Amino acid sequence: MENANGLGRHLAQWLIARGESVVDVPAAATSRVRELSRGGRRKNDQIDAAAAATVAYLQGEGRDLAPEDHTTALALLDERRVNLAQARVRTVNQLHALLRDLLPGGAPTQLSADMAAKLLRSVRPAGDIETVRKDIAWDLVAEIRKLDKQLTDNAARTQSLVKASSSTLMDTPGIGPVMAARMIGRTGRAHRFSTSAAFANYAGAAPVEPPRVRWRLDFMKGSSHGTTFPLPA
């Protein structure tokens, strides 16, 4: 199957769950097969299937797919946490906007649900408009409390799954369960990288040698001789 970790992921995992063996083949390899075949660059289901089979069987560029495991679960929890955090930021911003109209000077930058509730209790609305603002603000406080609980539950479940995965990432200073879950979920199984250099390239951490710029300094006027100094990297 071509692109079994992308558009074909759902079908690939559906087949694996039903006992089928699925081999993922790179799109670049199947493209070469299609180009060299009699069909040229044409694409249809029959040509694509034949190209994928040729790459997997004859060229050996296929990779056996494994069923989804804890890495997928951690990736889902990490994505959910990101969405919850973004929703909380939006809700707090809306609450700040309302409190600016209800309180002189508004509310502190670091605003919690309990702090906002305490401020709202001191508000005495003057008219229908301020009453509506205060009612909406109370709704936003309730939403923030709900989001805080969901974030706490997400962190607890994430920590449990990271521990169950037997990962040693949290032994590294500065890496907690949330960061470990993000690294595991977005990286997948470590053995899918052939070398440490391949992983560095995937993570965007592969070093790139900077260009060496050289300047010629002439200490003797009119002389063609000089000294060359490499610039520091």
N, C-alpha and C positions, 0 to 999 in steps of 0.2 A: 504494500500500500504506500502511495506517495503522500507525503505530508501527514503522517499518522499522528504526529504530535500537535498539529495545527487544525486545519479544517476537517481532517479525517479522524480526529481524536475520539469523538463520540462513537463512530462506527467501529473503530479499532478496539475500544474498551468493551463495546457491546459484544463483539466477536470473541474476545478473550474470556469474558465472563461466561460464555457458552461453550468453552473448551477448545476454541480454535487457536491456531498458532498464527500470529501476525508478525510480518517482517516490514519494518519501515525502510524505505529507500529514499535517498536524497533526490530532490527535484532536479538538481543540476545533472545528475547521472541519467535520469530518464529523458531529460531534454536532449542529451547527446545521442541516445538511442533513437529517439524520434527523428532527429536531424539526419542520421545515417540510414534510416530505413527508407523504403520505397515511397512512403507517404510524405516524405519531407518533414516540414514543420507542422503538419496538420495534427489536430487534437480531436479525439472523440473517445468514448469509453473503451472501445475495443483496442485502439492504438495505445491508449494510456495503460491499460491492463497488460498488454504485451510488453510494453517498455519496462514497466515495473517488474514483471516476472523475469525479463532478460537480465536486468540489473541485479536482482536478488540471486538468481540461480547461476548465471554465467560469470558475472563480474565480481560477485562476492561483496558488494558494497552495502548489502542490507544489514539491518540491525534488529535482532529479535526484541519485540516489545514485551514488557512485563505488566502485570495488572497494576492498577492504581493502589497505592499504599499510603503510609502516614505522611509522605511528602505532599501528596495531593491534599490531604486533610489540613495540613499546616498552611499550605498555600491558600486554601479557602478561608481559614480563620484569619490569616494576615490580610487578605483582601477585605473581609468583613470589618476588621478593625479599622482599616484605612477609611472605609466608607462611613463608619460610625463616628470616627474622629472628625471627618470633614463635616458631617451633619451637625455635630456639636458646635463646631466653630461658626457655622452659619446661624444656628439658633442663638448662640451667645451674642453674635453681632446684631441680630434683630432685637434682642432684649436691650442691648446697650442703646440702640437708637430710640427705643421707647422711653428708657429711663432718663435720657437726656432731656426729653420733653416733660417728664414728670418731676424731676429733681433738679435743684440748682447745681450745676456743675456735673450732672450725670453720675455715673457709677465708676468705681475703680476699674483699672484695666484688667487685673486678675479677678474675674467675677465668678463666684461659685453659686450654686443654686440656693444654698442656705443664706449667703450674703445678700443675694437679690431678694429673697423672701423677707429678710429683715428690713431692707430698704422699702419694699412695697408696703409693709405694714405701717410705715410712717407717713405714707402718702394719703392726703385727704383731697379727693378729686373735687375740682371746682367746675361742675357742669358735665354734660353728657360726653363731650369729647375726651376729657381726662378719664372719665369712668370707663369708656371703651378701651382707652390705652392701658389702663390698669388691669382690666379683665384679660386683655391679650397678653400682657406681661406675665400674669399668673399662669396662663396656658403655656407660655414658653418656659417658665420655671419648671413646670411639671414635665415638659419634654426633656429638659436638661437632666433632671433627676433620672428619668427613664434611660436616657443615653448613657449616663454615668454607670448605672447598674449593668447595662448591656456590655459596656467596655470592661467592667470588673469581671463579669462572667466570662467574657471572651479571653481575658488574660489568664484566668484560672484554668480554663480548659486548654489553652495553649500551653501553659506550663506543664500540665498533666501529660499532654501528648509528647512534648519534647522529652520529658523524663522517660516516658514509655519507649521512645525511639532509641534509647541508649546512646544518645549523642553526647559528646564531650565538649561541645561548643561552650556551654555555660561554665566550664572550668577556666575559660579564658577571661581575665579581668576586663570588665567593661561590657561583657555580653550577657544579657539577661534572656529570659524566655521569649520575649517579643522579638528581639533581634535574632535569636537563634532560630525561631520559627520562620522568620523572613528569609534567612539565609538558606535553610533547608528546603523551604517550600519553593523558592525561586531557582535553586540550584539543582534539586533533584538528587538522584543517587550519585554519589561521588565516583563510583566505578565506571560511569559512562564517559568520563574523561580519561583519555589514554595516558596523559602525562600531566604533571603540575603546570607545565607551560600551556597546555591546552585549556586548563581551567583558568589560568591567568588571562588568556586571550578572551575567553567567554565572559569573564567578569570585568573586562576592560582595564585590567591591572597590569598588562604586559608592558614592560618598559620599552620606550622608544628612544633610540640614541639621538640626541639633538644634533643639528648640523654644526659642523665646526667652521666658524668664521675666523679668518686669519687676517691680521693687519701687518703691513710692512712699514716699519719706522726707520727713517733715514736719519742717522745721527750726524752725518757729515754732509753739509750742503754741497750739492753738485755731484755727490758720489752716487753711483748706482748700487753700492753695497749697503745693506741694512740688516736689521735683525727682525725676525718674525716671532711674534708672541701669540700663542693660542689664547683665545678668550676663555675665561672660566665658564664652566657649564652652568 
